[in-house]
Amino acid sequence: MAGSQVDLAKPIKTYTCTACGAMFPKWAGRCEACGDWNTLEEQVLPKPLPGGLKDGARRAGMKIEFVGLEGINPPPPRVPTTIAEFDRVLGGGLVPASVVLVGGDPGIGKSTLLLQASASLGHAGQEVVYISGEESIDQIRMRALRLGLSNAPLHLAAATQLGDIIASLPQFPNAKLVVIDSIQTMWTDSVEAAPGSVTQVRAAAFELIRTAKAQGFALLLVGHVTKEGTLAGPRVLEHMVDVVLHFEGDRGHQFRILRGMKNRFGATDEIGVFEMTGQGLSQVANPSALFLAERRGNVAGSAVLAGLEGSRPVLVEIQCLLAPNPGGSPRRSVIGWDSGRLSMLLAVLETRCGLKLTMNDVYLNVAGGLRVSEPAADLAVAAALISAASDVPTDPEMVFFGEIGLSGELRQVAQTELRLKEAAKLGFTRAAGPKRVAGGTGKLSVPKSLSLIEIGHLTDLVGVITTGRELTPKQKETT
């Protein structure tokens, strides 16, 4: 009997996938739930209660109140951070009792951005609590001094023990923002696992979120990322928070992109553009002008994309270089775009347009460090490829946008008018896009200084670039 009691008291070991949060009784090289390799980590569950206490300790359930769909609550109030690019991605500012998760590569500028946002709120008269688990007080003060924020009224602390943090937060009943840098450094003694493990991250996030909802302050969590660029820890952490932001950018470029991946209080896929300087992150009000500042218009293999990031039109240069490779194993190198979509476009250009690209290495780059994911970039990429293959520069005053199908046809994309207005604002006089669908509703407003060339098939684009043959432009209003 004594031996059996000792066995019951033994802790239960399980293995949790760091990618999807699935739990397994035994370790395996591959997670059966999500298919990722080498993602299972050991964790120890709390010791179970004696069998006689399980039923007696169970709380009796209470009836839930059900309501109908009628009735509208006013929209949640916003607390602007006074950093316009940050507020744009958030949807207008911080929502009280909301939780925001900010992820990004090490050294990309996450702590700098949140320190600047906290200082801006402090200068605006709001009470802000900043807790760091990665840096000491002196390190944070040195950064604030370098950024010119040493006089910001913040409540600063360096701590990692979750119980101490939660016990200290009630002394700031008027706090509007609490920053935790980072969630991977927090730990609680109620969980028998190492700091940074899946169990600790999940437990720490749950307690902090519960405290934020109860006290009504906005909570900003900094999250680490994996080698693949995804947020570290279980994906359930992303489901627990209200807003997920990714801070992107190449440390070789000065531009940083804050991209919204999830937002319960605003639109997703919004971006904020920042420039890294010696005094911290500065806002970029007109990113299109900066992305095109170093562009040379008379070089083959270059085309300007009239893109859209969320609700913001962005003009960016697509660069392509073709190099002969007679070895039989051509290389495809892509920076800032989907490599699979490049392979598809190369196949369409060869099959539908007769271009011979098989024996060439293809290098594609989105200038400025921006990562483009929308299908409207197809036409600009195809224009850069055709220009590089024919060694004929594209028109330096033309922008391109449109989705390309497998048969070479061009398909409509969203927000055409916004793209055209942004192109006209930056001095472009021509735009190439897909044809309007016959019988479509509404009229397309084209700026007077801009001519819209409608392209129905990719072969038309080949003719425009290689022979200079003009299509009939549509000006002003097109039905």
C-alpha positions in Angstrom: 0.0 0.0 0.0 2.8 2.4 0.9 4.5 1.7 -2.4 1.4 2.5 -4.4 1.0 5.8 -2.5 4.5 6.8 -3.5 3.8 5.9 -7.1 0.7 8.1 -7.0 2.7 11.0 -5.7 5.2 10.9 -8.6 5.0 13.9 -10.9 3.6 13.2 -14.4 5.9 14.0 -17.3 4.4 15.0 -20.6 5.9 16.4 -23.8 4.5 19.6 -25.4 5.0 20.8 -28.9 6.5 24.3 -28.9 4.8 25.1 -32.3 1.2 24.1 -31.7 0.9 23.3 -28.0 -0.2 19.7 -28.4 0.6 17.3 -25.5 1.9 13.8 -25.8 2.8 11.1 -23.2 6.1 10.2 -24.9 8.8 12.0 -26.8 8.9 11.8 -30.6 11.0 13.4 -33.2 7.9 14.7 -35.1 4.7 16.3 -33.7 1.7 14.3 -34.9 -0.6 17.3 -34.6 1.3 19.9 -36.7 4.0 17.9 -38.4 7.0 19.9 -37.2 10.2 18.2 -36.3 12.2 18.4 -33.0 9.6 20.6 -31.3 8.6 18.4 -28.3 9.8 19.6 -24.9 9.4 17.9 -21.6 7.2 19.4 -18.9 6.1 18.2 -15.5 2.4 18.5 -14.6 1.4 19.3 -11.1 1.0 16.4 -8.7 -2.5 15.0 -8.7 -4.8 15.2 -5.7 -5.5 12.0 -3.8 -8.4 10.2 -5.3 -10.7 10.7 -2.3 -10.5 14.5 -2.6 -11.2 14.9 -6.3 -15.0 14.8 -6.2 -15.3 16.7 -2.9 -13.0 19.5 -4.1 -15.0 20.0 -7.3 -17.0 23.3 -7.4 -20.7 23.0 -8.1 -21.5 24.6 -11.5 -23.6 27.7 -11.8 -26.2 28.5 -14.5 -25.0 30.8 -17.3 -27.0 33.8 -18.3 -27.8 33.9 -22.1 -28.7 37.0 -24.0 -29.8 37.8 -27.6 -27.9 39.5 -30.4 -29.8 42.8 -30.0 -28.1 45.7 -28.2 -25.0 47.5 -29.3 -22.2 48.6 -26.9 -20.2 51.7 -27.8 -16.8 51.1 -29.4 -14.0 50.7 -26.8 -12.2 54.0 -26.0 -8.7 54.4 -27.3 -5.5 55.7 -25.6 -3.3 57.2 -28.4 0.4 56.7 -27.9 1.1 59.9 -30.0 3.2 57.7 -32.3 1.1 57.8 -35.4 2.6 54.8 -37.2 2.2 52.7 -34.0 -1.4 53.9 -33.5 -2.2 53.1 -37.2 -1.3 49.4 -36.7 -3.2 49.2 -33.4 -6.3 50.6 -35.1 -6.2 54.1 -33.5 -4.5 53.5 -30.2 -4.4 51.2 -27.2 -7.7 49.7 -25.9 -8.0 49.5 -22.1 -7.8 45.9 -20.8 -6.5 44.7 -24.1 -3.3 42.5 -24.6 -0.8 43.2 -27.4 1.9 40.7 -28.3 4.9 42.2 -30.2 7.4 39.8 -31.8 10.5 40.3 -33.9 14.1 39.2 -34.4 16.7 40.0 -31.8 18.1 43.6 -32.2 15.4 44.6 -34.6 14.2 47.4 -32.2 11.3 46.0 -30.2 12.5 47.3 -26.9 13.3 50.7 -28.4 9.9 51.0 -29.9 8.0 50.1 -26.7 10.3 52.4 -24.6 9.5 55.3 -27.0 5.8 54.5 -26.9 5.8 54.3 -23.1 7.7 57.6 -22.9 5.2 59.3 -25.2 2.3 58.1 -23.1 4.1 59.3 -19.9 4.7 62.7 -21.4 1.0 62.8 -22.3 0.1 62.5 -18.6 -0.7 58.8 -18.6 0.6 56.4 -15.9 2.9 53.7 -17.5 4.6 50.7 -15.8 7.7 49.2 -17.6 9.0 45.9 -16.4 12.0 44.3 -18.0 13.2 40.7 -17.4 16.1 40.9 -19.9 17.8 44.2 -18.9 18.9 45.9 -15.7 17.6 49.3 -14.6 20.9 50.9 -15.6 20.8 49.4 -19.1 17.3 50.8 -19.7 18.4 54.2 -18.4 21.3 54.2 -20.8 19.0 53.5 -23.7 16.6 56.2 -22.5 19.5 58.7 -22.3 20.6 57.8 -25.8 17.1 58.3 -27.1 16.6 61.5 -25.2 13.9 60.1 -23.0 15.6 60.1 -19.6 13.0 62.6 -18.2 10.0 60.5 -19.2 7.8 59.8 -16.1 7.8 56.0 -16.1 7.5 53.4 -13.3 10.5 51.2 -14.1 11.4 47.8 -12.6 13.6 44.8 -13.5 11.9 41.6 -12.3 11.1 38.1 -13.6 9.1 36.4 -10.7 5.5 36.6 -11.8 4.1 36.5 -8.2 6.1 39.6 -7.3 5.0 41.5 -10.4 1.3 40.7 -10.0 1.4 41.6 -6.3 3.0 45.0 -7.1 0.7 46.1 -9.9 -2.3 47.1 -7.7 -0.3 50.0 -6.3 -0.8 51.6 -9.8 -4.6 51.7 -10.0 -4.5 54.5 -12.7 -2.0 52.7 -15.0 -3.0 52.9 -18.6 -0.2 50.7 -19.9 2.0 47.9 -18.6 5.0 46.6 -20.6 6.5 43.2 -20.1 9.9 42.7 -21.8 9.8 39.8 -22.4 7.2 37.1 -21.7 9.8 34.3 -22.1 11.8 35.6 -19.1 8.8 35.5 -16.7 8.4 32.5 -14.4 6.1 31.3 -11.6 6.8 28.9 -8.8 3.4 27.3 -9.2 4.7 25.5 -12.3 7.5 23.0 -12.2 9.3 23.9 -15.4 12.3 26.0 -16.5 11.8 29.7 -17.4 11.1 30.1 -21.1 9.5 26.6 -21.4 6.1 26.1 -23.0 4.5 25.6 -19.6 6.0 28.7 -18.0 5.2 30.9 -20.9 1.6 29.8 -21.1 1.1 30.1 -17.3 2.8 33.5 -17.1 0.8 34.9 -20.0 -2.5 33.6 -18.5 -1.9 35.3 -15.2 -0.8 38.6 -16.7 -3.8 38.6 -19.1 -6.2 37.9 -16.2 -4.7 40.7 -14.2 -4.9 43.2 -17.1 -8.6 42.3 -17.7 -9.3 42.8 -14.0 -7.5 46.1 -13.5 -8.3 47.6 -16.9 -4.8 48.5 -18.1 -3.5 47.7 -21.6 -0.8 45.0 -21.6 2.1 45.0 -24.0 4.1 41.7 -24.2 7.3 41.3 -26.0 7.8 37.8 -27.6 10.9 36.1 -29.0 10.8 34.5 -32.4 12.2 31.3 -33.8 14.7 30.8 -36.6 11.8 30.6 -39.0 10.6 34.1 -37.9 7.5 32.9 -36.1 6.7 33.7 -32.5 8.3 31.3 -30.0 6.2 29.2 -27.7 2.9 27.6 -28.3 0.5 29.0 -30.9 -2.1 29.2 -28.1 -0.3 32.3 -26.9 -1.4 34.1 -30.1 -5.0 33.0 -29.5 -4.9 34.3 -25.9 -4.0 37.9 -26.8 -6.1 40.5 -28.6 -3.5 41.9 -31.0 -0.4 40.3 -32.6 2.2 42.6 -34.1 5.4 41.5 -36.0 8.4 43.9 -36.2 10.1 43.1 -39.4 13.1 44.4 -41.3 16.6 43.6 -42.4 19.3 44.9 -40.0 21.2 45.8 -43.1 18.5 48.3 -44.0 17.4 51.3 -42.0 13.7 50.6 -42.5 11.5 48.7 -40.0 8.0 47.5 -40.7 5.5 47.0 -37.9 2.9 44.6 -39.3 -0.5 43.7 -37.7 -1.2 39.9 -38.0 -4.2 39.8 -35.7 -6.4 42.6 -34.3 -9.7 42.2 -32.5 -10.2 46.0 -32.4 -9.1 47.0 -35.9 -8.0 45.9 -39.4 -5.3 43.3 -39.9 -2.4 43.6 -42.4 -1.9 47.2 -41.5 1.7 48.4 -41.4 3.7 51.1 -39.8 7.0 52.2 -41.3 9.9 53.4 -39.1 13.5 54.3 -39.8 16.2 53.3 -37.4 18.4 56.3 -36.6 21.0 57.1 -33.9 18.2 58.6 -31.8 15.9 55.6 -32.1 13.0 54.9 -34.4 11.6 57.8 -36.4 8.3 57.6 -38.2 8.1 57.5 -42.0 5.0 59.4 -43.1 5.6 58.7 -46.8 7.2 55.3 -47.2 6.8 55.2 -51.0 9.1 58.2 -51.5 11.8 56.6 -49.3 11.5 53.2 -51.0 12.0 54.8 -54.4 14.6 57.4 -53.3 17.6 55.5 -54.7 15.9 54.1 -57.8 17.5 54.4 -61.2 14.9 54.4 -63.9 16.9 53.3 -67.0 18.1 49.9 -65.8 16.7 46.7 -67.2 15.1 44.3 -64.7 13.4 47.0 -62.6 9.7 47.8 -62.2 7.7 49.8 -59.7 4.8 48.0 -57.9 1.8 50.0 -56.9 1.1 47.8 -53.8 -1.2 47.9 -50.9 -0.4 47.1 -47.3 -3.6 47.0 -45.3 -5.3 50.3 -46.1 -2.1 52.1 -47.1 -0.9 52.2 -50.7 2.9 51.7 -51.0 5.1 52.0 -54.1 8.1 49.9 -54.1 10.8 48.8 -56.6 11.0 45.2 -57.8 14.5 44.3 -59.0 15.3 41.3 -61.1 18.7 39.9 -62.4 19.1 37.0 -64.8 22.5 35.3 -65.0 23.4 32.5 -67.5 23.8 29.1 -65.9 24.7 26.4 -68.5 25.2 23.8 -65.7 21.6 22.6 -65.7 20.7 23.5 -62.1 19.5 27.1 -62.2 19.3 29.0 -59.0 16.2 30.9 -57.7 17.0 33.5 -55.0 14.2 35.6 -53.7 14.3 38.4 -51.0 11.0 39.9 -49.9 8.6 37.8 -52.0 7.2 34.2 -52.2 9.7 31.9 -54.0 6.8 29.5 -54.9 5.0 32.3 -56.7 8.2 33.2 -58.6 8.4 29.7 -59.9 4.8 29.9 -61.0 5.4 33.1 -62.9 8.5 31.7 -64.6 6.5 28.7 -65.8 3.8 31.0 -67.1 6.2 33.2 -68.9 7.9 30.2 -70.6 4.7 28.4 -71.5 2.4 31.2 -72.4 4.8 33.9 -73.6 7.6 31.8 -75.1 10.4 33.4 -73.0 13.4 31.1 -72.5 14.4 31.4 -68.8 15.2 27.8 -67.9 19.0 28.2 -68.3 19.3 31.3 -66.2 19.8 32.0 -62.5 17.0 34.3 -61.3 17.6 36.8 -58.5 14.6 38.8 -57.3 14.7 41.5 -54.7 12.1 43.9 -53.2 14.2 47.0 -52.6 14.1 48.6 -49.2 13.7 45.5 -47.1 9.9 45.4 -47.4 8.2 42.0 -47.6 5.4 41.8 -50.1 2.7 39.1 -49.9 -0.2 40.3 -52.0 -1.0 38.8 -55.4 -1.1 42.2 -57.0 2.7 42.1 -57.2 2.6 39.5 -60.0 2.5 42.0 -62.8 5.4 44.1 -61.5 7.5 40.9 -61.0 6.6 39.8 -64.5 7.5 43.2 -65.9 10.9 43.0 -64.2 11.5 39.5 -65.5 10.6 40.5 -69.0 12.7 43.6 -68.9 15.7 41.6 -67.6 15.3 38.9 -70.2 15.0 41.3 -73.1 17.5 43.8 -71.7 15.0 46.6 -72.3 14.3 49.0 -69.4 10.7 49.5 -68.4 9.1 53.0 -68.6 10.5 54.9 -65.6 7.2 56.7 -65.2 5.0 53.6 -65.2 3.8 51.5 -62.2 2.4 48.0 -62.4 -0.2 46.0 -60.4 -2.3 42.9 -61.1 -2.7 39.2 -60.4 -1.6 36.7 -63.0 -3.4 33.4 -63.6 -1.9 30.2 -64.9 -3.2 30.8 -68.4 -1.5 34.2 -68.4 -4.6 36.3 -67.9 -4.7 39.3 -65.6 -7.1 39.3 -62.7 -8.6 42.3 -60.9 -7.1 43.4 -57.5 -8.6 45.5 -54.7 -8.4 49.2 -54.2 -7.3 50.2 -57.7 -8.1 53.9 -57.1 -5.9 54.1 -54.0 -3.0 52.7 -56.0 -3.5 55.1 -58.8 -3.7 58.1 -56.5 -0.5 57.2 -54.8 1.3 56.8 -58.1 0.0 60.2 -59.4 1.1 61.8 -56.1 4.7 60.7 -56.6 4.8 61.9 -60.2 4.2 58.8 -62.2 2.2 59.4 -65.4 1.3 55.9 -66.5 0.0 52.7 -64.9 -0.4 49.2 -66.2 -3.2 47.1 -64.7 -5.8 44.4 -65.4 -8.7 45.1 -67.7 -12.0 46.0 -66.1 -14.6 43.2 -66.1 -17.3 43.7 -68.6 -20.6 44.7 -66.9 -18.8 45.7 -63.7 -20.6 48.0 -61.4 -19.4 51.5 -60.6 -16.8 53.8 -62.3 -13.1 53.9 -61.8 -11.7 57.3 -61.1 -8.3 57.8 -62.6 -6.3 61.0 -61.8 -6.0 63.4 -64.7 -2.2 63.3 -64.7 -2.2 59.5 -65.1 -2.9 57.2 -68.0 -4.2 53.7 -67.2 -3.1 51.0 -69.7 -5.4 48.0 -69.3 -3.7 44.6 -70.0 -5.8 41.5 -70.5 -3.0 38.9 -71.1 0.6 38.6 -70.2 1.6 38.6 -73.9 0.3 42.2 -74.1 2.8 43.2 -71.4 5.6 41.5 -73.4 4.7 43.5 -76.4 4.6 46.8 -74.4 8.1 46.3 -72.9 10.0 44.6 -75.7 8.7 46.5 -78.7 7.3 49.6 -77.1 3.9 48.9 -78.6 1.3 51.1 -77.0 -2.1 49.9 -75.9 -5.1 52.3 -75.7 -4.8 54.1 -72.4 -7.9 54.8 -70.3 -8.0 58.3 -68.8 -10.1 60.1 -66.3 -13.2 57.8 -65.8 -13.4 54.2 -67.1 -16.6 52.3 -67.0 
